[in-house]
Amino acid sequence: MILSSNYSFSQICLSSLKKNEWNLGMEHTNLSLEYDKSLIERVLDDLDMRYIIMFLYIIRNDLFKDLKDQKIIESYERVITLDEIFKNNILNFWEENFIEIATDLGLFKNIRSIREFNHKDGDFTIRLGEETITIENDKISVPDHTLFLMINKKFKFLTKRNYNLALIKLKGVKCQNSNNIHHFISQIGENDFAISDDIYYILDQFGNVYQAIKIEITIEGVHQKYLDMKEKINEYIDIFEPKLRSKSVLKKIFKAIKSEENVFKYLRDEKIELPDKFNFDEDTERNEIGNDWYLRLIALLNTRFKMEQLEEKILEMKKYYSGKDKMFNYLEFIEKVSFNEDSIVNKIQNILLKLREDLIKINKELEVLTKKELKLLNLDYERYLITRSDD
């Protein structure tokens, strides 16, 4: 049979699975791509459940190579049984790729990156935590708290409550086409979990899961940096006037900036009530403190406007795989980034590069400002207005 180039790899696998199940007269019991594709998509589109499955998959597939290499298992167990683990122990027993993935996942509690690991001396003590990944009876067991810390290190918005609820859901998801319950993960003992074989081998058909999650982690890292900077700008604006950063007022400020109008005149025309210190006149403009106060505030509002434009780009990029208006479900996203379909990886990398450049530029502008300096400037300006009115 000649396969058309219009068919994706996952479609070919799905067609093959479907044909085999019909030929064998199989009853639908296990999770399968034929019967449960929409269910799998729904589960993976839920952020809390997605990350649990993705990280368990990466631990099994990328870190431990699906337990097919006995040397990896033996070298791992050799290290975790040591009373005290030093960097040299890691270097002596683990391969470079294993160390990089373990570091990336957050297996080491006192190392944040492979760069930090490389800079440590050989006698540096490595901490794996009170509980860590173990291998028993051909099963990779991951303690629930260890897994949470791994995910939360990359995705700060994941709460322990939502994580625990997702664990419960994944232990038994009702099939949409039968009375069966599908287990996306299995519980081992009291607190350990493993990915089920069904979802593991289904994901394995779609390509490089690790690459997909790393792209998402990179985007999330940029978004988090953006949020931290936005919060800093908001705190600076608060010093001048908290009302200026309310949603409704900011919307009008952005409109004024976009149309190159005088911001505070525009706000007055829009019936936005602001303190008297925003009623500028010729004396205020000529006064050095008044002029400095005005220019600093306008600069901050302009920076806040730039940040809003950057957020639009970040959210647009996230639409590749997430949100109400997403372009692809997560299975499709994995497949597309694995094979760089439509140059999706290149497009995301180019956007990320430009975003980072813009954030670095804005951050340099913010670095010259301090809360103390801005508070003093605001106090000086308000004091000037009071003494002027007394005169």
C-alpha positions as a Python dict, from the first residue, in 0.01 Angstrom:
ca = {
    (1, 'M'): (0, 0, 0),
    (2, 'I'): (135, 347, -91),
    (3, 'L'): (72, 607, 181),
    (4, 'S'): (-28, 956, 77),
    (5, 'S'): (201, 1234, 197),
    (6, 'N'): (-113, 1412, 322),
    (7, 'Y'): (-141, 1167, 612),
    (8, 'S'): (39, 1251, 937),
    (9, 'F'): (229, 986, 1129),
    (10, 'S'): (-37, 980, 1405),
    (11, 'Q'): (-316, 933, 1148),
    (12, 'I'): (-131, 635, 1001),
    (13, 'C'): (-88, 486, 1352),
    (14, 'L'): (-455, 546, 1430),
    (15, 'S'): (-563, 380, 1105),
    (16, 'S'): (-338, 82, 1176),
    (17, 'L'): (-467, 47, 1532),
    (18, 'K'): (-826, 67, 1416),
    (19, 'K'): (-775, -200, 1150),
    (20, 'N'): (-603, -435, 1395),
    (21, 'E'): (-872, -402, 1659),
    (22, 'W'): (-1152, -473, 1411),
    (23, 'N'): (-966, -769, 1262),
    (24, 'L'): (-903, -923, 1602),
    (25, 'G'): (-1251, -849, 1727),
    (26, 'M'): (-1104, -678, 2030),
    (27, 'E'): (-1335, -553, 2300),
    (28, 'H'): (-1258, -198, 2410),
    (29, 'T'): (-1104, -222, 2757),
    (30, 'N'): (-767, -44, 2749),
    (31, 'L'): (-712, 321, 2666),
    (32, 'S'): (-668, 343, 2291),
    (33, 'L'): (-622, 608, 2025),
    (34, 'E'): (-914, 472, 1822),
    (35, 'Y'): (-1181, 492, 2090),
    (36, 'D'): (-1040, 749, 2331),
    (37, 'K'): (-866, 1015, 2121),
    (38, 'S'): (-1107, 1292, 2227),
    (39, 'L'): (-1080, 1182, 2591),
    (40, 'I'): (-699, 1192, 2577),
    (41, 'E'): (-711, 1536, 2413),
    (42, 'R'): (-947, 1661, 2685),
    (43, 'V'): (-721, 1531, 2962),
    (44, 'L'): (-405, 1679, 2806),
    (45, 'D'): (-576, 2014, 2748),
    (46, 'D'): (-627, 2037, 3126),
    (47, 'L'): (-304, 2202, 3245),
    (48, 'D'): (-287, 2032, 3585),
    (49, 'M'): (-341, 1684, 3445),
    (50, 'R'): (-121, 1750, 3141),
    (51, 'Y'): (192, 1832, 3340),
    (52, 'I'): (157, 1526, 3565),
    (53, 'I'): (137, 1299, 3260),
    (54, 'M'): (412, 1482, 3068),
    (55, 'F'): (663, 1478, 3353),
    (56, 'L'): (597, 1112, 3436),
    (57, 'Y'): (644, 1034, 3067),
    (58, 'I'): (974, 1225, 3048),
    (59, 'I'): (1104, 1052, 3362),
    (60, 'R'): (1026, 711, 3214),
    (61, 'N'): (1115, 778, 2850),
    (62, 'D'): (1395, 1036, 2845),
    (63, 'L'): (1558, 983, 3183),
    (64, 'F'): (1532, 606, 3222),
    (65, 'K'): (1487, 506, 2853),
    (66, 'D'): (1177, 300, 2936),
    (67, 'L'): (1396, 76, 3159),
    (68, 'K'): (1550, -87, 2851),
    (69, 'D'): (1909, -8, 2951),
    (70, 'Q'): (2015, -199, 3261),
    (71, 'K'): (2333, 7, 3290),
    (72, 'I'): (2129, 326, 3348),
    (73, 'I'): (1921, 157, 3620),
    (74, 'E'): (2227, 16, 3798),
    (75, 'S'): (2420, 343, 3788),
    (76, 'Y'): (2118, 536, 3920),
    (77, 'E'): (2060, 293, 4207),
    (78, 'R'): (2431, 293, 4290),
    (79, 'V'): (2415, 666, 4357),
    (80, 'I'): (2084, 690, 4546),
    (81, 'T'): (2193, 421, 4795),
    (82, 'L'): (2496, 627, 4904),
    (83, 'D'): (2477, 781, 5253),
    (84, 'E'): (2612, 1108, 5117),
    (85, 'I'): (2619, 1206, 4750),
    (86, 'F'): (2894, 1427, 4608),
    (87, 'K'): (2921, 1578, 4263),
    (88, 'N'): (3207, 1340, 4184),
    (89, 'N'): (2977, 1043, 4255),
    (90, 'I'): (2732, 1177, 3998),
    (91, 'L'): (3008, 1229, 3740),
    (92, 'N'): (3156, 885, 3800),
    (93, 'F'): (2834, 685, 3767),
    (94, 'W'): (2590, 884, 3553),
    (95, 'E'): (2620, 969, 3185),
    (96, 'E'): (2620, 1333, 3075),
    (97, 'N'): (2274, 1316, 2914),
    (98, 'F'): (2125, 1159, 3228),
    (99, 'I'): (2275, 1434, 3444),
    (100, 'E'): (2138, 1709, 3216),
    (101, 'I'): (1783, 1569, 3216),
    (102, 'A'): (1792, 1498, 3592),
    (103, 'T'): (1905, 1857, 3654),
    (104, 'D'): (1644, 1996, 3417),
    (105, 'L'): (1370, 1800, 3593),
    (106, 'G'): (1481, 1926, 3934),
    (107, 'L'): (1595, 1593, 4075),
    (108, 'F'): (1873, 1774, 4264),
    (109, 'K'): (1719, 1990, 4536),
    (110, 'N'): (2015, 2226, 4571),
    (111, 'I'): (2103, 2270, 4202),
    (112, 'R'): (1895, 2490, 3973),
    (113, 'S'): (2063, 2437, 3637),
    (114, 'I'): (2327, 2234, 3456),
    (115, 'R'): (2542, 2548, 3445),
    (116, 'E'): (2531, 2571, 3825),
    (117, 'F'): (2611, 2198, 3851),
    (118, 'N'): (2914, 2237, 3624),
    (119, 'H'): (3051, 2521, 3837),
    (120, 'K'): (3038, 2322, 4161),
    (121, 'D'): (3349, 2152, 4300),
    (122, 'G'): (3374, 1774, 4299),
    (123, 'D'): (3323, 1752, 4677),
    (124, 'F'): (2999, 1954, 4664),
    (125, 'T'): (2717, 1764, 4839),
    (126, 'I'): (2417, 1688, 4618),
    (127, 'R'): (2076, 1665, 4787),
    (128, 'L'): (1805, 1445, 4633),
    (129, 'G'): (1556, 1510, 4914),
    (130, 'E'): (1405, 1277, 5171),
    (131, 'E'): (1210, 1100, 4897),
    (132, 'T'): (1321, 1045, 4539),
    (133, 'I'): (1248, 833, 4232),
    (134, 'T'): (1286, 458, 4284),
    (135, 'I'): (1266, 154, 4055),
    (136, 'E'): (1093, -163, 4175),
    (137, 'N'): (944, -456, 3985),
    (138, 'D'): (1006, -286, 3649),
    (139, 'K'): (811, 21, 3764),
    (140, 'I'): (941, 375, 3803),
    (141, 'S'): (789, 516, 4122),
    (142, 'V'): (779, 892, 4166),
    (143, 'P'): (680, 1035, 4508),
    (144, 'D'): (388, 1275, 4476),
    (145, 'H'): (568, 1562, 4652),
    (146, 'T'): (882, 1513, 4440),
    (147, 'L'): (670, 1524, 4123),
    (148, 'F'): (490, 1838, 4242),
    (149, 'L'): (819, 2019, 4308),
    (150, 'M'): (947, 1922, 3962),
    (151, 'I'): (639, 2063, 3791),
    (152, 'N'): (607, 2367, 4014),
    (153, 'K'): (970, 2459, 3946),
    (154, 'K'): (873, 2518, 3582),
    (155, 'F'): (508, 2619, 3618),
    (156, 'K'): (468, 2838, 3924),
    (157, 'F'): (92, 2877, 3880),
    (158, 'L'): (29, 2508, 3957),
    (159, 'T'): (-111, 2493, 4312),
    (160, 'K'): (-79, 2193, 4546),
    (161, 'R'): (-457, 2175, 4575),
    (162, 'N'): (-513, 2157, 4197),
    (163, 'Y'): (-224, 1915, 4167),
    (164, 'N'): (-375, 1678, 4424),
    (165, 'L'): (-715, 1697, 4255),
    (166, 'A'): (-553, 1618, 3918),
    (167, 'L'): (-381, 1312, 4068),
    (168, 'I'): (-716, 1180, 4189),
    (169, 'K'): (-878, 1239, 3849),
    (170, 'L'): (-598, 1069, 3656),
    (171, 'K'): (-622, 753, 3864),
    (172, 'G'): (-960, 688, 3706),
    (173, 'V'): (-1114, 870, 3409),
    (174, 'K'): (-1450, 745, 3281),
    (175, 'C'): (-1445, 624, 2923),
    (176, 'Q'): (-1666, 824, 2684),
    (177, 'N'): (-1757, 515, 2481),
    (178, 'S'): (-1805, 243, 2742),
    (179, 'N'): (-1852, 182, 3112),
    (180, 'N'): (-1478, 134, 3157),
    (181, 'I'): (-1252, 345, 3375),
    (182, 'H'): (-919, 438, 3220),
    (183, 'H'): (-614, 477, 3442),
    (184, 'F'): (-375, 741, 3313),
    (185, 'I'): (-153, 693, 3616),
    (186, 'S'): (-122, 424, 3879),
    (187, 'Q'): (-60, 467, 4250),
    (188, 'I'): (221, 264, 4405),
    (189, 'G'): (208, 237, 4782),
    (190, 'E'): (82, 539, 4974),
    (191, 'N'): (238, 833, 4791),
    (192, 'D'): (415, 715, 4473),
    (193, 'F'): (287, 729, 4117),
    (194, 'A'): (375, 593, 3774),
    (195, 'I'): (246, 663, 3424),
    (196, 'S'): (23, 389, 3284),
    (197, 'D'): (152, 181, 2991),
    (198, 'D'): (-154, 274, 2781),
    (199, 'I'): (-100, 651, 2775),
    (200, 'Y'): (280, 609, 2767),
    (201, 'Y'): (278, 412, 2441),
    (202, 'I'): (11, 635, 2288),
    (203, 'L'): (221, 946, 2356),
    (204, 'D'): (524, 763, 2221),
    (205, 'Q'): (360, 758, 1877),
    (206, 'F'): (335, 1136, 1849),
    (207, 'G'): (701, 1229, 1862),
    (208, 'N'): (925, 1416, 2102),
    (209, 'V'): (720, 1493, 2413),
    (210, 'Y'): (1027, 1633, 2591),
    (211, 'Q'): (1084, 1888, 2315),
    (212, 'A'): (720, 2000, 2330),
    (213, 'I'): (725, 2049, 2706),
    (214, 'K'): (1062, 2229, 2690),
    (215, 'I'): (917, 2476, 2440),
    (216, 'E'): (623, 2533, 2671),
    (217, 'I'): (857, 2574, 2971),
    (218, 'T'): (1063, 2832, 2778),
    (219, 'I'): (750, 3028, 2687),
    (220, 'E'): (629, 3008, 3047),
    (221, 'G'): (969, 3131, 3169),
    (222, 'V'): (947, 3438, 2945),
    (223, 'H'): (586, 3497, 3056),
    (224, 'Q'): (689, 3475, 3422),
    (225, 'K'): (969, 3724, 3365),
    (226, 'Y'): (717, 3951, 3196),
    (227, 'L'): (473, 3922, 3491),
    (228, 'D'): (747, 4003, 3743),
    (229, 'M'): (845, 4313, 3547),
    (230, 'K'): (484, 4422, 3504),
    (231, 'E'): (427, 4394, 3877),
    (232, 'K'): (734, 4607, 3939),
    (233, 'I'): (605, 4877, 3702),
    (234, 'N'): (262, 4866, 3867),
    (235, 'E'): (423, 4917, 4208),
    (236, 'Y'): (609, 5221, 4073),
    (237, 'I'): (289, 5366, 3926),
    (238, 'D'): (113, 5308, 4261),
    (239, 'I'): (357, 5549, 4422),
    (240, 'F'): (227, 5831, 4199),
    (241, 'E'): (-141, 5731, 4202),
    (242, 'P'): (-292, 5378, 4252),
    (243, 'K'): (-598, 5468, 4044),
    (244, 'L'): (-380, 5494, 3732),
    (245, 'R'): (-328, 5122, 3717),
    (246, 'S'): (-688, 5010, 3752),
    (247, 'K'): (-807, 4814, 3449),
    (248, 'S'): (-1056, 5073, 3329),
    (249, 'V'): (-815, 5368, 3365),
    (250, 'L'): (-523, 5180, 3209),
    (251, 'K'): (-740, 5101, 2909),
    (252, 'K'): (-799, 5474, 2855),
    (253, 'I'): (-431, 5554, 2913),
    (254, 'F'): (-330, 5302, 2647),
    (255, 'K'): (-582, 5450, 2408),
    (256, 'A'): (-440, 5797, 2464),
    (257, 'I'): (-80, 5679, 2414),
    (258, 'K'): (-175, 5489, 2101),
    (259, 'S'): (-338, 5797, 1950),
    (260, 'E'): (-48, 6018, 2073),
    (261, 'E'): (-275, 6238, 2285),
    (262, 'N'): (-194, 6410, 2614),
    (263, 'V'): (-267, 6134, 2866),
    (264, 'F'): (-398, 6341, 3157),
    (265, 'K'): (-599, 6578, 2940),
    (266, 'Y'): (-754, 6271, 2776),
    (267, 'L'): (-840, 6126, 3119),
    (268, 'R'): (-1003, 6454, 3223),
    (269, 'D'): (-1205, 6457, 2899),
    (270, 'E'): (-1313, 6099, 2979),
    (271, 'K'): (-1439, 6220, 3320),
    (272, 'I'): (-1175, 6028, 3518),
    (273, 'E'): (-1137, 6197, 3856),
    (274, 'L'): (-777, 6234, 3968),
    (275, 'P'): (-616, 6428, 4257),
    (276, 'D'): (-538, 6798, 4214),
    (277, 'K'): (-170, 6727, 4159),
    (278, 'F'): (-263, 6615, 3807),
    (279, 'N'): (-394, 6963, 3720),
    (280, 'F'): (-79, 7094, 3552),
    (281, 'D'): (-25, 7459, 3466),
    (282, 'E'): (262, 7672, 3337),
    (283, 'D'): (417, 7711, 3683),
    (284, 'T'): (415, 7335, 3735),
    (285, 'E'): (574, 7270, 3398),
    (286, 'R'): (848, 7529, 3462),
    (287, 'N'): (924, 7391, 3808),
    (288, 'E'): (1211, 7141, 3801),
    (289, 'I'): (1048, 6902, 4052),
    (290, 'G'): (709, 6923, 3880),
    (291, 'N'): (862, 6864, 3540),
    (292, 'D'): (1069, 6571, 3666),
    (293, 'W'): (763, 6419, 3837),
    (294, 'Y'): (558, 6448, 3519),
    (295, 'L'): (827, 6304, 3290),
    (296, 'R'): (895, 6007, 3522),
    (297, 'L'): (527, 5919, 3544),
    (298, 'I'): (470, 5950, 3168),
    (299, 'A'): (777, 5732, 3108),
    (300, 'L'): (636, 5465, 3340),
    (301, 'L'): (296, 5474, 3169),
    (302, 'N'): (461, 5443, 2829),
    (303, 'T'): (662, 5145, 2954),
    (304, 'R'): (342, 4990, 3089),
    (305, 'F'): (189, 5034, 2743),
    (306, 'K'): (487, 4858, 2583),
    (307, 'M'): (444, 4573, 2830),
    (308, 'E'): (81, 4537, 2731),
    (309, 'Q'): (185, 4496, 2368),
    (310, 'L'): (440, 4230, 2468),
    (311, 'E'): (174, 4038, 2660),
    (312, 'E'): (-39, 4023, 2347),
    (313, 'K'): (253, 3854, 2167),
    (314, 'I'): (307, 3608, 2454),
    (315, 'L'): (-61, 3511, 2468),
    (316, 'E'): (-68, 3480, 2089),
    (317, 'M'): (226, 3240, 2108),
    (318, 'K'): (52, 3034, 2380),
    (319, 'K'): (-242, 2987, 2145),
    (320, 'Y'): (-38, 2725, 1961),
    (321, 'Y'): (-122, 2479, 2240),
    (322, 'S'): (-333, 2637, 2514),
    (323, 'G'): (-635, 2850, 2591),
    (324, 'K'): (-986, 2891, 2460),
    (325, 'D'): (-874, 2987, 2106),
    (326, 'K'): (-585, 2740, 2077),
    (327, 'M'): (-477, 2639, 1727),
    (328, 'F'): (-392, 2277, 1814),
    (329, 'N'): (-481, 2029, 2084),
    (330, 'Y'): (-178, 1909, 2276),
    (331, 'L'): (-135, 1585, 2082),
    (332, 'E'): (-120, 1787, 1760),
    (333, 'F'): (122, 2032, 1921),
    (334, 'I'): (359, 1748, 2021),
    (335, 'E'): (350, 1615, 1667),
    (336, 'K'): (402, 1952, 1502),
    (337, 'V'): (701, 2057, 1713),
    (338, 'S'): (856, 1708, 1686),
    (339, 'F'): (868, 1734, 1307),
    (340, 'N'): (879, 2115, 1288),
    (341, 'E'): (569, 2117, 1070),
    (342, 'D'): (498, 2454, 908),
    (343, 'S'): (827, 2569, 1069),
    (344, 'I'): (642, 2601, 1401),
    (345, 'V'): (960, 2565, 1609),
    (346, 'N'): (1140, 2834, 1408),
    (347, 'K'): (843, 3070, 1440),
    (348, 'I'): (824, 3025, 1818),
    (349, 'Q'): (1202, 3067, 1856),
    (350, 'N'): (1199, 3391, 1654),
    (351, 'I'): (915, 3536, 1862),
    (352, 'L'): (1090, 3432, 2187),
    (353, 'L'): (1416, 3592, 2073),
    (354, 'K'): (1244, 3926, 2000),
    (355, 'L'): (1049, 3912, 2328),
    (356, 'R'): (1366, 3854, 2527),
    (357, 'E'): (1538, 4147, 2355),
    (358, 'D'): (1243, 4376, 2434),
    (359, 'L'): (1223, 4260, 2797),
    (360, 'I'): (1598, 4310, 2847),
    (361, 'K'): (1571, 4663, 2706),
    (362, 'I'): (1277, 4751, 2934),
    (363, 'N'): (1446, 4592, 3235),
    (364, 'K'): (1752, 4813, 3182),
    (365, 'E'): (1524, 5118, 3193),
    (366, 'L'): (1369, 4996, 3519),
    (367, 'E'): (1701, 4915, 3683),
    (368, 'V'): (1788, 5286, 3716),
    (369, 'L'): (1472, 5344, 3923),
    (370, 'T'): (1409, 5261, 4290),
    (371, 'K'): (1096, 5281, 4504),
    (372, 'K'): (1277, 5505, 4750),
    (373, 'E'): (1376, 5753, 4479),
    (374, 'L'): (1023, 5765, 4331),
    (375, 'K'): (862, 5805, 4673),
    (376, 'L'): (1091, 6098, 4752),
    (377, 'L'): (1014, 6255, 4413),
    (378, 'N'): (640, 6221, 4473),
    (379, 'L'): (670, 6367, 4824),
    (380, 'D'): (880, 6658, 4694),
    (381, 'Y'): (623, 6731, 4426),
    (382, 'E'): (330, 6720, 4669),
    (383, 'R'): (525, 6939, 4913),
    (384, 'Y'): (594, 7187, 4631),
    (385, 'L'): (222, 7206, 4550),
    (386, 'I'): (133, 7270, 4917),
    (387, 'T'): (394, 7545, 4962),
    (388, 'R'): (290, 7702, 4633),
    (389, 'S'): (-73, 7719, 4740),
    (390, 'D'): (31, 7874, 5074),
    (391, 'D'): (212, 8146, 4884),
}
